[in-house]
Amino acid sequence: MTENFDFHLSELSSKEIVRKAKAMLKAGELICCHEQGGGKSLRAVFRDAKGVVSRIEVSGLPDGPFRGNCGCDNEVPNLCPHGAAALLYH
């Protein structure tokens, strides 16, 4: 499942964003992640090494199309690294 899901996330964002998302999870930046709306969206909170907190809501669960609404300054069309990390974690 991971390879196919990683590929799907890469198509929605980029290989670089998926790489950053995996690094964020490995570094323990995810504080919490939970489903909302009967499992139709995810909400997650991240804190980076500098203490910057980012909140994300990813809609489109369970099968997509996934869209992220994040407070970070990453200007990407669909999913920022926080959105990709939340989906990978979930």
Secondary structure, DSSP 8 states (H G I E B T S, - for coil): -HHHHHHHHHHHS-HHHHHHHHHHHHTT-EEEEEEETTTTEEEEEEE-TT--EEEEEEESTTTS--EEEESSS---SS--HHHHHHHHH-
